[in-house]
Amino acid sequence: SAVLDEELSAISKNMRLPNPIEWLNNKIQKNEMIFDTKIAVTHGDLHGDNLMVDDRKNVWVIDFERCGKGHALQDFIELEADVINRLLGHPVNFPAYLKMCKTVFQTTEINLEEADLVSEDVEIEKALKTISIIRDLATQCTGMNDAREYLYGLLYNMTFRAQLLHKIDKSKSGYPLLLAGLICHRLDHWDQTWSSTE
């Protein structure tokens, strides 16, 4: 864990990643995050634990207590964040994982390119393909394709997750904070080439 903390700290310093909570507060105070938001009926808590598959391969959604009006992209963003975060619950090839995150954060449109769906790690390649399907559905269902609004949603999700984990076990909040910092960095450099190999 100490080695991982050092690795996360080094990545953050090398890329000069901002503190995501301070970054968000600054953007909110300056009203820099205003979008013409589409509202829809959303599940409100859509993640892998609220999806059930029966023996006929039918998928059932459960737990509708948070269902109501929300951002049209909310459920898609929550599903993607769940995919990204669940990988960390298993042994993971961290360089390949970080490359995957940079790949999905670098796009200017929500949809991913076919070339982005390749990884030397089988689990990460599966995750990339799953994220691609989620994003394709997001654009089909909402008609939205500007990745900035999508990334802001992921940023909120990662920041919220980091704060929850910080309360439970401070050592586990490093990954989502790193990912939130990467998203902030990407949004700050939106009009510049931002490569997954940076």
Backbone as a printed PyTorch tensor [residue, N CA C, xyz], in Angstrom:
tensor([[[  0.8220,  -1.1980,   0.0000],
         [  0.0000,   0.0000,   0.0000],
         [  0.8680,   1.2640,   0.0000]],

        [[  1.9730,   1.2470,   0.7410],
         [  2.8700,   2.4110,   0.7750],
         [  3.5050,   2.6350,  -0.5900]],

        [[  3.8500,   1.5270,  -1.2850],
         [  4.4320,   1.6270,  -2.6270],
         [  3.4070,   2.2270,  -3.5850]],

        [[  2.1540,   1.7710,  -3.4770],
         [  1.0940,   2.2940,  -4.3240],
         [  0.8630,   3.7700,  -4.0540]],

        [[  0.8420,   4.1640,  -2.7850],
         [  0.6700,   5.5770,  -2.4360],
         [  1.7690,   6.4350,  -3.0520]],

        [[  3.0090,   5.9300,  -3.0260],
         [  4.1370,   6.6530,  -3.6300],
         [  3.9540,   6.7610,  -5.1460]],

        [[  3.4680,   5.6690,  -5.7680],
         [  3.2550,   5.6510,  -7.2140],
         [  2.1690,   6.6590,  -7.6020]],

        [[  1.0580,   6.6760,  -6.8550],
         [ -0.0320,   7.6140,  -7.1170],
         [  0.4430,   9.0520,  -6.9510]],

        [[  1.2210,   9.2870,  -5.9010],
         [  1.7480,  10.6270,  -5.6400],
         [  2.6790,  11.0740,  -6.7610]],

        [[  3.5190,  10.1630,  -7.2480],
         [  4.4590,  10.4910,  -8.3300],
         [  3.7150,  10.8320,  -9.6180]],

        [[  2.6790,  10.0550,  -9.9360],
         [  1.8930,  10.3240, -11.1440],
         [  1.2430,  11.6970, -11.0340]],

        [[  0.6560,  11.9650,  -9.8840],
         [ -0.0240,  13.2400,  -9.6570],
         [  0.9410,  14.4150,  -9.8080]],

        [[  2.1500,  14.2870,  -9.2490],
         [  3.1470,  15.3630,  -9.3350],
         [  3.6910,  15.5100, -10.7500]],

        [[  3.9880,  14.3920, -11.4190],
         [  4.5390,  14.4370, -12.7780],
         [  3.5910,  15.1020, -13.7610]],

        [[  2.3050,  14.8450, -13.6080],
         [  1.3220,  15.4340, -14.5230],
         [  0.7840,  16.7660, -13.9940]],

        [[  1.2370,  17.1550, -12.8040],
         [  0.7470,  18.3840, -12.1510],
         [ -0.7740,  18.3930, -12.0690]],

        [[ -1.3130,  17.2820, -11.5310],
         [ -2.7620,  17.1540, -11.4280],
         [ -3.2960,  18.0530, -10.3240]],

        [[ -4.4040,  18.7320, -10.5850],
         [ -4.9910,  19.5810,  -9.5540],
         [ -5.7180,  18.7470,  -8.4990]],

        [[ -5.9280,  19.3420,  -7.3400],
         [ -6.7780,  18.7260,  -6.3280],
         [ -8.2120,  18.8460,  -6.8460]],

        [[ -8.9050,  17.7290,  -7.0880],
         [-10.2150,  17.7960,  -7.7460],
         [-11.2740,  18.5630,  -6.9510]],

        [[-11.2290,  18.4900,  -5.6430],
         [-12.2380,  19.1910,  -4.8390],
         [-12.0260,  20.6970,  -4.9280]],

        [[-10.7790,  21.1340,  -4.8140],
         [-10.4780,  22.5590,  -4.9730],
         [-10.8100,  23.0160,  -6.3990]],

        [[-10.4850,  22.2040,  -7.3820],
         [-10.7400,  22.5190,  -8.7800],
         [-12.2340,  22.7180,  -9.0150]],

        [[-13.0510,  21.7840,  -8.5090],
         [-14.5020,  21.8810,  -8.6630],
         [-15.0510,  23.1290,  -7.9840]],

        [[-14.5990,  23.3900,  -6.7530],
         [-15.0600,  24.5840,  -6.0350],
         [-14.7560,  25.8550,  -6.8210]],

        [[-13.5710,  25.9170,  -7.3930],
         [-13.1620,  27.0770,  -8.1860],
         [-14.0510,  27.2350,  -9.4190]],

        [[-14.3120,  26.1300, -10.1330],
         [-15.1430,  26.1880, -11.3410],
         [-16.5810,  26.5730, -11.0030]],

        [[-17.1080,  26.0410,  -9.9070],
         [-18.4810,  26.3560,  -9.5070],
         [-18.5920,  27.8320,  -9.1430]],

        [[-17.6200,  28.3540,  -8.3990],
         [-17.6470,  29.7640,  -8.0020],
         [-17.5920,  30.6940,  -9.2050]],

        [[-16.8930,  30.2730, -10.2580],
         [-16.7670,  31.1060, -11.4600],
         [-17.8570,  30.8100, -12.4980]],

        [[-18.8070,  29.9330, -12.1520],
         [-19.8820,  29.5330, -13.0720],
         [-19.3380,  29.0330, -14.4070]],

        [[-18.2650,  28.2600, -14.3750],
         [-17.6400,  27.7630, -15.5990],
         [-18.1700,  26.3950, -16.0280]],

        [[-19.1500,  25.8820, -15.3020],
         [-19.6370,  24.5340, -15.5970],
         [-21.1070,  24.5610, -16.0030]],

        [[-21.5010,  25.5660, -16.7300],
         [-22.8970,  25.7120, -17.1220],
         [-23.1270,  25.0130, -18.4570]],

        [[-24.0630,  24.0890, -18.4650],
         [-24.4400,  23.3860, -19.6800],
         [-25.9480,  23.4970, -19.8460]],

        [[-26.4150,  23.4240, -21.0670],
         [-27.8420,  23.3460, -21.3390],
         [-28.2370,  21.8890, -21.1070]],

        [[-28.4700,  21.5450, -19.8580],
         [-28.6060,  20.1590, -19.4350],
         [-29.9380,  19.5470, -19.8590]],

        [[-29.8560,  18.3250, -20.3710],
         [-31.0570,  17.5570, -20.6780],
         [-31.4410,  16.7700, -19.4260]],

        [[-32.7230,  16.8760, -19.0700],
         [-33.2340,  16.1530, -17.9100],
         [-34.0580,  14.9670, -18.4090]],

        [[-33.9730,  13.8510, -17.6960],
         [-34.7210,  12.6440, -18.0510],
         [-35.1060,  11.9270, -16.7590]],

        [[-35.9360,  10.9200, -16.8820],
         [-36.1980,  10.0440, -15.7340],
         [-35.0120,   9.0920, -15.6550]],

        [[-34.3570,   9.0710, -14.5120],
         [-33.1660,   8.2320, -14.3450],
         [-33.3740,   7.2380, -13.2120]],

        [[-32.6250,   6.1750, -13.2540],
         [-32.6400,   5.1890, -12.1670],
         [-32.0640,   5.8190, -10.9100]],

        [[-30.9690,   6.5460, -11.0790],
         [-30.3660,   7.2840,  -9.9750],
         [-29.3190,   6.5290,  -9.1840]],

        [[-29.2110,   5.2160,  -9.3700],
         [-28.2220,   4.4190,  -8.6400],
         [-27.8860,   3.1770,  -9.4630]],

        [[-27.5860,   3.3940, -10.7290],
         [-27.3820,   2.2710, -11.6410],
         [-25.9260,   1.8210, -11.6300]],

        [[-25.7160,   0.6290, -11.1180],
         [-24.3870,   0.0120, -11.0810],
         [-24.5690,  -1.5060, -11.1040]],

        [[-23.4830,  -2.2160, -11.1640],
         [-23.5170,  -3.6630, -11.3200],
         [-24.3200,  -4.4010, -10.2640]],

        [[-24.3440,  -3.9190,  -9.0330],
         [-25.0880,  -4.6060,  -7.9800],
         [-26.5950,  -4.4390,  -8.1240]],

        [[-27.0280,  -3.4920,  -8.9520],
         [-28.4600,  -3.2870,  -9.1870],
         [-28.9100,  -3.8420, -10.5390]],

        [[-28.0800,  -4.6860, -11.1280],
         [-28.4290,  -5.4010, -12.3600],
         [-28.3850,  -6.8960, -12.0660]],

        [[-29.4620,  -7.5740, -12.3770],
         [-29.5360,  -9.0140, -12.1420],
         [-29.7300,  -9.7120, -13.4940]],

        [[-29.0890, -10.8620, -13.6700],
         [-29.2270, -11.6380, -14.8960],
         [-29.8120, -12.9960, -14.5170]],

        [[-30.9330, -13.3630, -15.1860],
         [-31.5480, -14.6500, -14.8660],
         [-30.9370, -15.7640, -15.7080]],

        [[-31.4230, -16.9870, -15.5240],
         [-30.8330, -18.1330, -16.2250],
         [-31.0920, -18.1180, -17.7280]],

        [[-31.9560, -17.2260, -18.1990],
         [-32.1950, -17.0780, -19.6390],
         [-31.4200, -15.9010, -20.2230]],

        [[-30.5420, -15.3140, -19.4320],
         [-29.7020, -14.1750, -19.8290],
         [-30.4970, -12.8740, -19.9800]],

        [[-31.6920, -12.8180, -19.3460],
         [-32.4550, -11.5780, -19.2990],
         [-31.8690, -10.7140, -18.1890]],

        [[-31.7120,  -9.4150, -18.4750],
         [-31.1630,  -8.4910, -17.4790],
         [-32.3240,  -7.7530, -16.8190]],

        [[-32.3010,  -7.7190, -15.4820],
         [-33.3340,  -7.0510, -14.6970],
         [-32.6890,  -5.9610, -13.8630]],

        [[-33.3010,  -4.8060, -13.8570],
         [-32.8170,  -3.6910, -13.0450],
         [-33.6180,  -3.6830, -11.7550]],

        [[-32.9350,  -3.5110, -10.6250],
         [-33.6100,  -3.4750,  -9.3200],
         [-33.2520,  -2.1800,  -8.5870]],

        [[-33.8910,  -1.9670,  -7.4430],
         [-33.5840,  -0.8740,  -6.5150],
         [-33.8780,   0.4940,  -7.1330]],

        [[-35.1470,   0.8150,  -7.2180],
         [-35.5910,   2.0550,  -7.8520],
         [-35.8440,   3.1910,  -6.8560]],

        [[-35.3250,   3.0960,  -5.6400],
         [-35.6480,   4.1070,  -4.6280],
         [-35.1330,   5.5050,  -4.9660]],

        [[-34.1250,   5.6160,  -5.8200],
         [-33.6020,   6.9350,  -6.1970],
         [-34.0830,   7.3840,  -7.5840]],

        [[-35.0300,   6.6440,  -8.1370],
         [-35.5470,   6.9600,  -9.4630],
         [-36.2430,   8.3240,  -9.4610]],

        [[-36.0200,   9.0950, -10.5120],
         [-36.6540,  10.4090, -10.6240],
         [-35.9610,  11.2330, -11.6950]],

        [[-36.2170,  12.5220, -11.6700],
         [-35.5880,  13.4140, -12.6400],
         [-34.0960,  13.5240, -12.3620]],

        [[-33.3350,  13.5020, -13.4310],
         [-31.8910,  13.6410, -13.2980],
         [-31.2770,  13.9750, -14.6490]],

        [[-29.9910,  14.1840, -14.6380],
         [-29.2610,  14.4560, -15.8780],
         [-29.4120,  13.2520, -16.8070]],

        [[-29.6650,  13.5090, -18.0740],
         [-29.9100,  12.4310, -19.0350],
         [-28.7500,  11.4440, -19.1380]],

        [[-27.5390,  11.8830, -18.8340],
         [-26.3710,  11.0030, -18.9210],
         [-26.0520,  10.2840, -17.6040]],

        [[-26.7740,  10.6110, -16.5460],
         [-26.4250,  10.1290, -15.2050],
         [-26.2610,   8.6110, -15.1120]],

        [[-27.2420,   7.8540, -15.5810],
         [-27.1640,   6.4010, -15.4380],
         [-26.0080,   5.8000, -16.2360]],

        [[-25.7280,   6.3540, -17.4050],
         [-24.6150,   5.8640, -18.2220],
         [-23.2830,   6.1430, -17.5230]],

        [[-23.1740,   7.3410, -16.9600],
         [-21.9520,   7.7260, -16.2470],
         [-21.7410,   6.8320, -15.0350]],

        [[-22.8170,   6.5540, -14.2850],
         [-22.6900,   5.6880, -13.1050],
         [-22.2520,   4.2840, -13.4900]],

        [[-22.7990,   3.7670, -14.5910],
         [-22.3820,   2.4320, -15.0500],
         [-20.9080,   2.4210, -15.4350]],

        [[-20.4660,   3.4430, -16.1640],
         [-19.0600,   3.4950, -16.5610],
         [-18.1540,   3.6130, -15.3430]],

        [[-18.5110,   4.4910, -14.4280],
         [-17.6970,   4.6570, -13.2160],
         [-17.6250,   3.3430, -12.4410]],

        [[-18.7150,   2.5900, -12.4220],
         [-18.7270,   1.2980, -11.7400],
         [-17.7520,   0.3240, -12.4000]],

        [[-17.7320,   0.3140, -13.7320],
         [-16.7950,  -0.5570, -14.4580],
         [-15.3550,  -0.1640, -14.1020]],

        [[-15.0660,   1.1220, -14.1700],
         [-13.7120,   1.6120, -13.8900],
         [-13.2920,   1.2760, -12.4590]],

        [[-14.1840,   1.4980, -11.5090],
         [-13.8420,   1.2780, -10.1040],
         [-13.7990,  -0.1910,  -9.7090]],

        [[-14.6290,  -1.0220, -10.3160],
         [-14.6350,  -2.4520,  -9.9640],
         [-13.3200,  -3.1350, -10.3240]],

        [[-12.6580,  -2.6560, -11.3530],
         [-11.3670,  -3.2510, -11.7190],
         [-10.3780,  -3.1770, -10.5570]],

        [[-10.5140,  -2.1450,  -9.7430],
         [ -9.5730,  -1.9600,  -8.6390],
         [ -9.8190,  -2.9330,  -7.4950]],

        [[-10.9550,  -3.6230,  -7.5100],
         [-11.2490,  -4.6090,  -6.4720],
         [-10.5450,  -5.9340,  -6.7040]],

        [[ -9.8370,  -6.0420,  -7.8120],
         [ -9.1250,  -7.2720,  -8.1780],
         [ -7.6790,  -6.9110,  -8.4830]],

        [[ -6.8000,  -7.8990,  -8.4820],
         [ -5.4250,  -7.5910,  -8.8980],
         [ -5.4540,  -6.9850, -10.3030]],

        [[ -4.7890,  -5.8550, -10.4670],
         [ -4.8730,  -5.1480, -11.7370],
         [ -3.4870,  -4.7160, -12.1910]],

        [[ -3.2820,  -4.7450, -13.4890],
         [ -2.0550,  -4.2460, -14.1050],
         [ -2.1830,  -2.7210, -14.0970]],

        [[ -1.5550,  -2.0590, -13.1140],
         [ -1.8120,  -0.6420, -12.9180],
         [ -1.4110,   0.2200, -14.1210]],

        [[ -0.2610,   0.0000, -14.7740],
         [  0.0490,   0.8110, -15.9640],
         [ -1.0150,   0.6720, -17.0620]],

        [[ -1.5160,  -0.5540, -17.2880],
         [ -2.5580,  -0.7680, -18.2980],
         [ -3.8720,  -0.1150, -17.8480]],

        [[ -4.1500,  -0.1720, -16.5500],
         [ -5.3570,   0.4540, -15.9990],
         [ -5.3020,   1.9750, -16.1870]],

        [[ -4.1670,   2.5650, -15.8570],
         [ -4.0000,   4.0120, -16.0030],
         [ -4.1200,   4.4230, -17.4740]],

        [[ -3.5340,   3.6280, -18.3640],
         [ -3.6420,   3.9110, -19.8030],
         [ -5.1000,   3.8530, -20.2430]],

        [[ -5.8610,   2.8650, -19.7300],
         [ -7.2800,   2.7620, -20.0600],
         [ -8.0210,   4.0290, -19.6310]],

        [[ -7.7590,   4.4840, -18.4170],
         [ -8.4410,   5.6740, -17.9070],
         [ -8.1020,   6.8980, -18.7510]],

        [[ -6.8290,   7.0530, -19.0830],
         [ -6.4390,   8.1790, -19.9350],
         [ -7.1090,   8.0740, -21.3060]],

        [[ -7.2340,   6.8630, -21.8280],
         [ -7.8780,   6.6590, -23.1270],
         [ -9.3280,   7.1010, -23.0910]],

        [[-10.0750,   6.6900, -22.0590],
         [-11.4990,   7.0410, -22.0300],
         [-11.7140,   8.5090, -21.6690]],

        [[-10.7270,   9.1390, -21.0200],
         [-10.8630,  10.5540, -20.6780],
         [-10.4170,  11.4800, -21.8160]],

        [[ -9.6440,  10.9730, -22.7720],
         [ -9.0560,  11.8570, -23.7910],
         [-10.0030,  12.2280, -24.9220]],

        [[-11.0740,  11.4760, -25.1280],
         [-11.9300,  11.7070, -26.2890],
         [-12.6840,  13.0330, -26.1860]],

        [[-12.8880,  13.6950, -27.3250],
         [-13.6620,  14.9410, -27.3360],
         [-15.1420,  14.6520, -27.5780]],

        [[-15.4350,  13.4700, -28.0950],
         [-16.8070,  13.0170, -28.2370],
         [-17.0100,  11.8450, -27.2820]],

        [[-18.2470,  11.6060, -26.9000],
         [-18.5310,  10.5420, -25.9230],
         [-18.1000,   9.1820, -26.4600]],

        [[-18.3980,   8.9160, -27.7220],
         [-18.0860,   7.6000, -28.2940],
         [-16.5870,   7.3580, -28.3890]],

        [[-16.2110,   6.1000, -28.2130],
         [-14.8120,   5.6940, -28.3500],
         [-14.5750,   5.1460, -29.7490]],

        [[-13.3470,   5.2760, -30.2120],
         [-12.9520,   4.7180, -31.5070],
         [-12.5830,   3.2460, -31.3250]],

        [[-12.7410,   2.4700, -32.3700],
         [-12.4080,   1.0430, -32.3330],
         [-10.9520,   0.8230, -31.9080]],

        [[-10.0560,   1.6900, -32.3410],
         [ -8.6370,   1.5600, -32.0030],
         [ -8.3730,   1.7490, -30.5120]],

        [[ -9.3010,   2.4240, -29.8100],
         [ -9.1290,   2.6640, -28.3700],
         [ -9.4760,   1.4490, -27.5200]],

        [[-10.0400,   0.4100, -28.1170],
         [-10.5830,  -0.7090, -27.3560],
         [ -9.6170,  -1.8730, -27.1970]],

        [[ -8.3380,  -1.6090, -27.3800],
         [ -7.3270,  -2.6650, -27.3180],
         [ -6.4240,  -2.4520, -26.1010]],

        [[ -6.1280,  -3.5500, -25.4190],
         [ -5.1960,  -3.4990, -24.2900],
         [ -4.4480,  -4.8180, -24.2250]],

        [[ -3.2330,  -4.7720, -23.6720],
         [ -2.4790,  -6.0110, -23.4910],
         [ -3.0560,  -6.8320, -22.3370]],

        [[ -3.9220,  -6.2210, -21.5210],
         [ -4.5560,  -6.8790, -20.3780],
         [ -5.9890,  -7.2710, -20.7550]],

        [[ -6.3270,  -8.5460, -20.6320],
         [ -7.6270,  -9.0670, -21.0590],
         [ -8.7750,  -8.3940, -20.3050]],

        [[ -8.6440,  -8.2560, -18.9930],
         [ -9.7230,  -7.6540, -18.1890],
         [ -9.9330,  -6.1920, -18.5650]],

        [[ -8.8560,  -5.4930, -18.8270],
         [ -8.9670,  -4.0790, -19.1930],
         [ -9.5680,  -3.9450, -20.5910]],

        [[ -9.2180,  -4.8490, -21.4860],
         [ -9.8260,  -4.8140, -22.8220],
         [-11.3360,  -5.0590, -22.7240]],

        [[-11.7500,  -6.0000, -21.8500],
         [-13.1860,  -6.2240, -21.6370],
         [-13.8570,  -4.9680, -21.1000]],

        [[-13.1840,  -4.3060, -20.1590],
         [-13.7300,  -3.0750, -19.5780],
         [-13.8700,  -1.9900, -20.6390]],

        [[-12.8620,  -1.8470, -21.5000],
         [-12.9240,  -0.8460, -22.5750],
         [-14.0940,  -1.1160, -23.5210]],

        [[-14.3090,  -2.3690, -23.8580],
         [-15.4160,  -2.7160, -24.7540],
         [-16.7630,  -2.4600, -24.0690]],

        [[-16.8450,  -2.7390, -22.7800],
         [-18.0690,  -2.4680, -22.0290],
         [-18.3410,  -0.9690, -21.9690]],

        [[-17.3010,  -0.1940, -21.6930],
         [-17.4350,   1.2690, -21.6550],
         [-17.8760,   1.7970, -23.0210]],

        [[-17.3270,   1.2260, -24.0910],
         [-17.7090,   1.6500, -25.4370],
         [-19.1980,   1.4070, -25.6860]],

        [[-19.7080,   0.2590, -25.2510],
         [-21.1300,  -0.0500, -25.4170],
         [-21.9780,   0.9270, -24.6020]],

        [[-21.5750,   1.1990, -23.3680],
         [-22.3080,   2.1440, -22.5180],
         [-22.3520,   3.5200, -23.1900]],

        [[-21.2190,   3.9530, -23.7160],
         [-21.1620,   5.2760, -24.3530],
         [-21.9690,   5.3210, -25.6510]],

        [[-21.9490,   4.2460, -26.4230],
         [-22.7830,   4.1980, -27.6260],
         [-24.2590,   4.3240, -27.2580]],

        [[-24.6680,   3.6170, -26.2220],
         [-26.0550,   3.7140, -25.7570],
         [-26.3730,   5.1200, -25.2680]],

        [[-25.4210,   5.7490, -24.5960],
         [-25.6300,   7.1130, -24.0940],
         [-25.9210,   8.0780, -25.2360]],

        [[-25.1400,   7.9820, -26.3050],
         [-25.3630,   8.9050, -27.4250],
         [-26.6520,   8.5720, -28.1740]],

        [[-26.9630,   7.2840, -28.3090],
         [-28.2000,   6.8870, -28.9840],
         [-29.4250,   7.3530, -28.2040]],

        [[-29.3940,   7.2110, -26.8790],
         [-30.5650,   7.5360, -26.0490],
         [-30.7230,   9.0300, -25.7820]],

        [[-29.6280,   9.7670, -25.7590],
         [-29.7130,  11.1840, -25.3850],
         [-29.4810,  12.1360, -26.5530]],

        [[-28.8340,  11.6560, -27.6050],
         [-28.4740,  12.5340, -28.7170],
         [-27.2940,  13.4360, -28.3830]],

        [[-26.6830,  13.2440, -27.2250],
         [-25.5480,  14.0720, -26.7920],
         [-24.2610,  13.3700, -27.1990]],

        [[-23.2330,  14.1650, -27.5810],
         [-21.9630,  13.5430, -27.9420],
         [-20.7490,  14.3800, -27.5530]],

        [[-20.9450,  15.4790, -26.8230],
         [-19.8170,  16.2820, -26.3470],
         [-19.3070,  15.6520, -25.0480]],

        [[-18.0760,  15.1980, -25.0740],
         [-17.5380,  14.4590, -23.9300],
         [-17.3280,  15.3250, -22.6870]],

        [[-17.2870,  16.6490, -22.8170],
         [-17.0510,  17.4870, -21.6310],
         [-18.1150,  17.2790, -20.5630]],

        [[-19.3660,  17.3190, -20.9670],
         [-20.4380,  17.1470, -19.9960],
         [-20.3740,  15.7550, -19.3610]],

        [[-20.0420,  14.7710, -20.1540],
         [-19.8770,  13.3950, -19.6770],
         [-18.7350,  13.3200, -18.6630]],

        [[-17.6170,  13.9780, -18.9870],
         [-16.4630,  13.9610, -18.0800],
         [-16.7500,  14.6900, -16.7700]],

        [[-17.5140,  15.7780, -16.8250],
         [-17.9030,  16.4420, -15.5780],
         [-18.6960,  15.4800, -14.6950]],

        [[-19.5840,  14.6910, -15.3080],
         [-20.3380,  13.7020, -14.5490],
         [-19.4300,  12.6540, -13.9280]],

        [[-18.4530,  12.1640, -14.6980],
         [-17.4820,  11.2050, -14.1530],
         [-16.6570,  11.8360, -13.0300]],

        [[-16.3240,  13.1060, -13.1970],
         [-15.5550,  13.8180, -12.1760],
         [-16.3310,  13.8770, -10.8610]],

        [[-17.6000,  14.2430, -10.9340],
         [-18.4290,  14.2700,  -9.7230],
         [-18.5030,  12.8860,  -9.0890]],

        [[-18.6870,  11.8650,  -9.9280],
         [-18.8000,  10.5030,  -9.4260],
         [-17.5230,  10.0670,  -8.7140]],

        [[-16.3600,  10.3210,  -9.3350],
         [-15.0820,   9.9150,  -8.7380],
         [-14.7950,  10.6940,  -7.4490]],

        [[-15.1220,  11.9800,  -7.4450],
         [-14.8830,  12.7990,  -6.2560],
         [-15.7630,  12.3340,  -5.1080]],

        [[-17.0320,  12.0650,  -5.4090],
         [-17.9660,  11.5620,  -4.4000],
         [-17.4750,  10.2320,  -3.8490]],

        [[-17.0440,   9.3300,  -4.7390],
         [-16.5380,   8.0180,  -4.3180],
         [-15.3030,   8.1680,  -3.4300]],

        [[-14.4090,   9.0680,  -3.7990],
         [-13.1990,   9.2870,  -2.9870],
         [-13.5640,   9.7630,  -1.5880]],

        [[-14.5560,  10.6560,  -1.4850],
         [-14.9570,  11.1530,  -0.1700],
         [-15.5950,  10.0510,   0.6700]],

        [[-16.4110,   9.1890,   0.0330],
         [-16.9990,   8.0620,   0.7660],
         [-15.9200,   7.1070,   1.2610]],

        [[-14.9830,   6.7630,   0.3740],
         [-13.9070,   5.8500,   0.7560],
         [-13.0170,   6.4520,   1.8310]],

        [[-12.8060,   7.7620,   1.7690],
         [-11.9720,   8.4430,   2.7610],
         [-12.5470,   8.2680,   4.1660]],

        [[-13.8730,   8.2920,   4.2750],
         [-14.5250,   8.1140,   5.5740],
         [-14.3760,   6.6870,   6.0900]],

        [[-14.3710,   5.7120,   5.1490],
         [-14.2930,   4.2980,   5.5290],
         [-12.8480,   3.8650,   5.7510]],

        [[-12.0040,   4.1610,   4.7840],
         [-10.5960,   3.7580,   4.8300],
         [ -9.7970,   4.7410,   3.9750]],

        [[ -9.1470,   5.6790,   4.6230],
         [ -8.4450,   6.7660,   3.9440],
         [ -7.5000,   6.2700,   2.8470]],

        [[ -6.8710,   5.1080,   3.0660],
         [ -5.8930,   4.5990,   2.1020],
         [ -6.5290,   4.2150,   0.7660]],

        [[ -7.8500,   3.9870,   0.7320],
         [ -8.5060,   3.5550,  -0.5070],
         [ -9.0180,   4.7160,  -1.3560]],

        [[ -8.8850,   5.9410,  -0.8790],
         [ -9.4100,   7.0780,  -1.6430],
         [ -8.4340,   7.5770,  -2.7090]],

        [[ -7.2130,   7.0500,  -2.7360],
         [ -6.1870,   7.5210,  -3.6680],
         [ -6.5200,   7.3100,  -5.1330]],

        [[ -7.0220,   6.1230,  -5.4860],
         [ -7.3530,   5.8530,  -6.8910],
         [ -8.4170,   6.7970,  -7.4280]],

        [[ -9.6030,   6.8780,  -6.7760],
         [-10.6040,   7.7820,  -7.3550],
         [-10.1490,   9.2400,  -7.3710]],

        [[ -9.3330,   9.6530,  -6.4030],
         [ -8.8110,  11.0230,  -6.4260],
         [ -7.8540,  11.2240,  -7.5960]],

        [[ -7.0280,  10.2200,  -7.8660],
         [ -6.1300,  10.2870,  -9.0230],
         [ -6.9450,  10.4090, -10.3130]],

        [[ -7.9860,   9.5800, -10.4400],
         [ -8.8050,   9.6170, -11.6480],
         [ -9.5360,  10.9520, -11.7670]],

        [[-10.0360,  11.4670, -10.6530],
         [-10.6910,  12.7860, -10.6670],
         [ -9.6990,  13.8590, -11.0860]],

        [[ -8.4640,  13.7740, -10.5790],
         [ -7.4210,  14.7310, -10.9640],
         [ -7.0950,  14.6410, -12.4450]],

        [[ -7.0660,  13.4130, -12.9950],
         [ -6.8350,  13.2380, -14.4320],
         [ -7.9450,  13.8950, -15.2520]],

        [[ -9.1870,  13.7540, -14.7830],
         [-10.3090,  14.3720, -15.5070],
         [-10.1820,  15.8950, -15.4610]],

        [[ -9.8390,  16.4400, -14.2950],
         [ -9.6360,  17.8980, -14.1860],
         [ -8.5580,  18.3560, -15.1640]],

        [[ -7.4510,  17.6220, -15.1870],
         [ -6.3360,  17.9370, -16.0880],
         [ -6.8100,  17.9200, -17.5350]],

        [[ -7.5860,  16.9030, -17.8810],
         [ -8.1010,  16.8040, -19.2490],
         [ -8.9950,  17.9930, -19.5880]],

        [[ -9.8990,  18.3500, -18.6870],
         [-10.8070,  19.4730, -18.9430],
         [-10.0470,  20.7950, -19.0340]],

        [[ -8.9800,  20.9420, -18.2430],
         [ -8.1470,  22.1480, -18.3160],
         [ -7.3950,  22.2510, -19.6410]],

        [[ -7.1330,  21.1210, -20.2880],
         [ -6.3740,  21.0830, -21.5400],
         [ -7.2570,  20.6470, -22.7030]],

        [[ -8.5140,  21.0250, -22.6480],
         [ -9.4970,  20.5410, -23.6220],
         [ -9.1340,  20.8630, -25.0690]],

        [[ -8.6320,  22.0610, -25.3130],
         [ -8.3340,  22.4850, -26.6780],
         [ -6.9270,  22.0970, -27.1330]],

        [[ -6.2360,  21.3310, -26.3180],
         [ -4.8870,  20.8630, -26.6640],
         [ -4.9180,  19.3740, -26.9050]],

        [[ -3.9300,  18.8690, -27.6150],
         [ -3.8110,  17.4280, -27.7820],
         [ -3.4900,  16.8320, -26.4310]],

        [[ -4.2760,  15.8580, -26.0430],
         [ -4.1090,  15.2240, -24.7240],
         [ -4.0430,  13.7340, -24.9780]],

        [[ -2.8510,  13.2180, -25.0240],
         [ -2.6470,  11.8300, -25.4260],
         [ -2.6930,  10.8950, -24.2390]],

        [[ -3.1650,   9.6780, -24.4780],
         [ -3.1870,   8.6650, -23.4210],
         [ -1.7870,   8.2020, -23.0670]],

        [[ -0.7920,   8.6030, -23.8220],
         [  0.5860,   8.2120, -23.5280],
         [  1.3560,   9.2840, -22.7720]],

        [[  0.6690,  10.3940, -22.3710],
         [  1.3770,  11.4750, -21.6390],
         [  2.0080,  10.9490, -20.3740]]])
